[in-house]
């Protein structure tokens, strides 16, 4: 497996599934699990330590400790996704304000798709076929924008 997507709560499954869908589109093997940094720390440790994933995507709201905790348990890349909720700024700050030595790459609030794409970009560094699929994806985006521009008179 290349990417393990970890959710802090089952209630965030719809967001995690967005990341998995992008990874599937690129043919990147992935898995989605639930393990809370606060409520199931022993399970989280086992999930991370037993995983053969090359990259972790960790999604959490509220205090959003999950990405940082995952990063503390591994030296593999961790991409943090702050999730919206009652305290949006808190989750953004928790993911982005990591202490020196324990980095977490952060994407936008609710940025599941971008987290998956960042994982694809990292994996594509060593995989020319994946790089070609990523370039084709970007070209498709450019073509869609050009088509939309024609529709609105641009």
Secondary structure per residue as TSV (DSSP state, phi and psi in degrees):
chain	resnum	aa	ss	phi	psi
A	1	X	-	360.0	141.0
A	2	X	-	-95.5	-38.4
A	3	X	E	-131.8	129.5
A	4	X	E	-108.9	120.2
A	5	X	E	-97.2	120.5
A	6	X	E	-113.6	128.3
A	7	X	E	-107.2	144.9
A	8	X	S	-78.3	-17.4
A	9	X	-	-154.7	145.9
A	10	X	G	-59.9	-28.4
A	11	X	G	-63.9	-13.5
A	12	X	G	-97.7	10.8
A	13	X	H	-57.6	-38.0
A	14	X	H	-61.2	-34.6
A	15	X	H	-73.5	-42.1
A	16	X	H	-62.3	-37.2
A	17	X	H	-65.5	-28.7
A	18	X	H	-64.2	-41.8
A	19	X	H	-65.8	-45.0
A	20	X	H	-61.8	-38.0
A	21	X	H	-62.1	-42.1
A	22	X	H	-63.9	-45.7
A	23	X	H	-60.6	-41.5
A	24	X	H	-62.7	-39.3
A	25	X	H	-57.4	-33.2
A	26	X	T	-93.9	0.5
A	27	X	T	73.2	24.8
A	28	X	-	-92.3	118.3
A	29	X	-	-62.7	131.9
A	30	X	E	-147.7	168.9
A	31	X	E	-145.9	148.7
A	32	X	E	-117.4	126.2
A	33	X	E	-134.9	161.5
A	34	X	E	-113.5	126.0
A	35	X	-	-156.7	118.6
A	36	X	-	-90.3	136.6
A	37	X	T	-64.9	-32.7
A	38	X	T	-95.9	-42.0
A	39	X	T	-89.5	-25.5
A	40	X	-	-137.7	58.4
A	41	X	H	-62.3	-35.0
A	42	X	H	-67.4	-40.1
A	43	X	H	-63.4	-43.9
A	44	X	H	-58.6	-45.2
A	45	X	H	-58.1	-46.8
A	46	X	H	-63.0	-43.4
A	47	X	H	-59.0	-47.6
A	48	X	H	-69.3	-49.0
A	49	X	H	-66.9	-31.5
A	50	X	H	-87.1	-8.0
A	51	X	-	-79.7	143.6
A	52	X	-	-100.6	12.9
A	53	X	-	-60.6	144.8
A	54	X	S	-87.0	-25.3
A	55	X	E	-140.8	142.3
A	56	X	E	-111.2	138.0
A	57	X	E	-115.5	119.9
A	58	X	E	-117.9	125.5
A	59	X	E	-119.4	128.4
A	60	X	E	-157.1	152.8
A	61	X	-	-113.2	-162.2
A	62	X	T	51.9	-117.4
A	63	X	T	-75.5	-17.0
A	64	X	-	50.3	44.4
A	65	X	-	-79.3	-13.4
A	66	X	H	-57.3	-51.9
A	67	X	H	-58.7	-42.8
A	68	X	H	-66.6	-36.7
A	69	X	H	-67.2	-42.3
A	70	X	H	-60.3	-44.8
A	71	X	H	-61.6	-33.3
A	72	X	H	-70.4	-19.9
A	73	X	H	-98.1	-4.3
A	74	X	-	-149.0	160.8
A	75	X	S	-104.8	3.1
A	76	X	S	-80.5	157.8
A	77	X	E	-60.4	139.8
A	78	X	E	-124.0	128.2
A	79	X	E	-109.8	120.2
A	80	X	E	-96.8	137.9
A	81	X	E	-121.3	105.4
A	82	X	E	-71.8	136.4
A	83	X	-	-107.7	143.5
A	84	X	-	-72.6	154.6
A	85	X	S	-178.7	-144.4
A	86	X	T	-67.7	-35.2
A	87	X	T	-124.4	71.2
A	88	X	H	-57.0	-44.4
A	89	X	H	-65.1	-36.5
A	90	X	H	-59.6	-44.0
A	91	X	H	-68.4	-37.1
A	92	X	H	-63.0	-47.3
A	93	X	H	-64.8	-39.6
A	94	X	H	-61.9	-37.7
A	95	X	H	-77.2	-35.4
A	96	X	H	-91.1	-18.2
A	97	X	-	-101.5	62.5
A	98	X	-	-86.4	148.0
A	99	X	-	-71.7	155.9
A	100	X	T	-54.9	137.7
A	101	X	T	98.7	-15.9
A	102	X	S	-128.4	77.3
A	103	X	-	-76.4	147.9
A	104	X	-	-134.3	124.3
A	105	X	E	-74.4	136.8
A	106	X	E	-120.8	140.6
A	107	X	E	-114.2	179.8
A	108	X	-	-65.4	164.0
A	109	X	T	-53.9	126.2
A	110	X	T	61.8	26.5
A	111	X	-	-86.0	49.2
A	112	X	H	-58.2	-44.0
A	113	X	H	-63.5	-43.4
A	114	X	H	-66.7	-33.8
A	115	X	H	-62.1	-43.4
A	116	X	H	-64.8	-42.0
A	117	X	H	-65.5	-37.6
A	118	X	H	-63.8	-40.7
A	119	X	H	-60.7	-42.6
A	120	X	H	-62.0	-43.1
A	121	X	H	-61.0	-41.7
A	122	X	H	-64.0	-47.3
A	123	X	H	-64.8	-32.9
A	124	X	H	-67.4	-18.5
A	125	X	T	-58.3	-29.6
A	126	X	T	-114.6	13.9
A	127	X	-	-141.0	96.2
A	128	X	H	-59.5	-33.9
A	129	X	H	-67.0	-41.6
A	130	X	H	-65.9	-38.3
A	131	X	H	-60.2	-41.1
A	132	X	H	-65.2	-40.5
A	133	X	H	-65.1	-37.3
A	134	X	H	-66.0	-42.7
A	135	X	H	-63.7	-39.2
A	136	X	H	-65.6	-38.0
A	137	X	H	-61.2	-46.6
A	138	X	H	-63.9	-40.1
A	139	X	H	-62.3	-40.4
A	140	X	H	-61.1	-37.9
A	141	X	H	-64.8	-44.2
A	142	X	H	-61.9	-42.4
A	143	X	H	-64.6	-39.6
A	144	X	H	-64.6	-39.9
A	145	X	H	-67.2	-41.5
A	146	X	H	-62.1	-40.8
A	147	X	H	-65.5	-43.7
A	148	X	H	-61.4	-36.1
A	149	X	H	-64.1	-37.1
A	150	X	H	-66.6	-36.6
A	151	X	H	-66.7	-37.6
A	152	X	T	-94.5	14.1
A	153	X	T	88.0	18.0
A	154	X	-	-98.6	360.0
